[in-house]
């Protein structure tokens, strides 16, 4: 089966595993997905991730994060820019997620970064996803 939007597939797998309270979730690997997973680790939304090498493209095993009373750390995860409708933003009009409580993951010419880093570096780009 061919998946058109691989990033939306990754976010859906994380959202489903998170709501089912699974400890880990496996996602087919790509460089962009590794960068998105690294941002989620840096911002404290997931515990960790590691790339498992199979003979094909590899698998990213993401370890999800929960609070002490087993509630979810990621309460929302939404794909913004889709293959059918790309959403771009410059650094001044960069969206704030939940008035700054969440993050927007942005693909810029300087790599994939959060909305705060994009504003700080004064670069715009494609708004990939919102996480809160």
N, C-alpha and C positions, 0 to 999 in steps of 0.2 A: 504494500500500500504506500502510495506517495503522499507525503505530508507537504502541503503548500507553505504553511506558516510554522516553521520549526520553533520559533521563539514563543508563539502562542501555545504550542504543544508543551514546551518546557514549563511555562507558567501554569498551565492547566494541570500538569502532573504534580507540580509542587502544591497547588491549591487543593487538589483531591487528596493527596497523601497527608497534607496538613489537617484537613477536616476529618479524615479517618484516623488521625493520631498515630500514623506510622512513624517509626524512628528514622527510616531512610527512604529515598526515592531514587530510581535510576532513570537517567535521561541520556539519549544518544549524544555523543560529544561533538562539539565544533568550537572553534576559537572564540566566536562571539558568545556562545553559551558559557564558556569558561570565564570570560570577562564579566558576564552578568552574575555568575555564581560568586566571583571574587568580590564584586560590589556588595552582594547580599551578606557575605561574611564580614566585610569591613564595616558595614552599617549595623551589624548585629541582628540580622533577621534570620540567619541560619547559623548552625554551629560550625560546620566545615564542609568541604567537598574534596573528593579525590578522583583522579582520572584513572579508570581501570582499562588497561589496554587489552582488547581482544584483537583478532586478526583482521577486523574490519575497521570501522571508524573510531571505536572506543566508546566507553560509557562513563558518564559523570555520575558518581554516587554522592548524593547530597544528604548530609545528616541534618535533619530538621531540629529546630529549637523550640522548647516549650518552657513555661514558667514552672515554679515549684508545685503549684496546684494543677498541673497538666493543662493549662489553658494555652491557646495558640499565641505565638509571638507575632506571626504574620496574620493580621486580621483581614487584610484586603490585598488583592493582587490583580491588576487589570492591564490588559494590552491596549495601548492607545493607537499607535500607528500600525495599520494593517496593510497587507499587500494591495488591497483594492483601494485604500485611501490612506496615503502617507500624510503624517502630521509633522510639520517642521516648525521650529520656533527659534527666534534669535535670542541673544543673551538677555536682552532687556525684558522680553515678553515670556521668559521661561516660566512655565506653570509651577505654582506651589501646591503641593499635595497636602490636604488637610491643614492648611494654613501653616505649613512648615513642619508638621509632625511626621509626615511621610516623606518619601523620596520619589523623584522621577528619574528613571534611567534614560539617558540621552546618548545617542550615537553621534559623535562629532568628528571633525576632521582630525582631532588629536586623540581619538580613541573613545571608548565607551566610558562614561562617567555619570555622576549624579548631577542633579540640577544645581546644587550649591557649587560644585566644582566648575561647572560650565559657566555660571555667573562670575565666579572668581577669575577664571581664565578668559572671560569675555568672548566665548565662542557659542554659537548656536548649533543646532542640528536636528536630527529626527528624534522625536520623543517616542521611545520604545514602550515603556511601561510605567505604571504607578504602583508603588508598594507602600502600604501603611499598616 
